[in-house]
Amino acid sequence: MFFKKKPVKKKSYDHEQKEPVLKCSICNGEQVAGFQDKKTGVFEDIMFIRNEKELEQFKEMYEITEPVKKIY
């Protein structure tokens, strides 16, 4: 009633050089959303993902419409 949901700030990334990925741990299942450089393979972490809702927030924040690829 008193608190409103904060609007998600839209951010952008270089679609030509980076792709959105989820870096997943095989041991404990932790997931980190970020971007991987297409040429060098360097991963840039953005946020820790604990559930599907946080993944949707990440996709909404960066306006990602395609499925996010998982890397291990």
PyMOL commands that set and color helices and strands:
alter all, ss='L'
color gray80, all
select helices_A, chain A and resi 52-61
alter helices_A, ss='H'
color red, helices_A
select strands_A, chain A and resi 18-24+31-37+43-49+69-71
alter strands_A, ss='S'
color yellow, strands_A
deselect
rebuild
show_as cartoon
